[in-house]
Amino acid sequence: MNPAELDGKPFTLWLTDEGKESAVFSGIARWNGSKLVLDRSPKPPFEIRSEWHERIQPVATEETRKILLGADHFLRLWVGSLLNGVVPTDYEQTGLRWPKG
């Protein structure tokens, strides 16, 4: 996936945990020539790392587009709980908060 083609387009980050629960975070993809971010203004942007670019997919159906909050493209990532003894400050802060439900 060429990240420059995503610039200015609706984009969703789709996170799924070990229990197969999901959360989606939508915004606009922004490419500055070297870095792709999910602009969630006024919330902090989320960097889409270069090693993830090949995993970005187009949204295939209108039903999926509704679920992914109007996105043209999405990135699905799997997330997990912190291991015992691990300190949260050992990890890069994303600014994303799992919705309480």
Secondary structure as UniProt FT lines:
FT   HELIX           3..6
FT   TURN            7..8
FT   STRAND          10..16
FT   TURN            18..19
FT   STRAND          22..31
FT   STRAND          36..39
FT   TURN            41..42
FT   STRAND          46..48
FT   HELIX           50..55
FT   STRAND          57..58
FT   HELIX           62..67
FT   TURN            68..70
FT   STRAND          73..78
FT   TURN            84..85
FT   HELIX           88..90
//
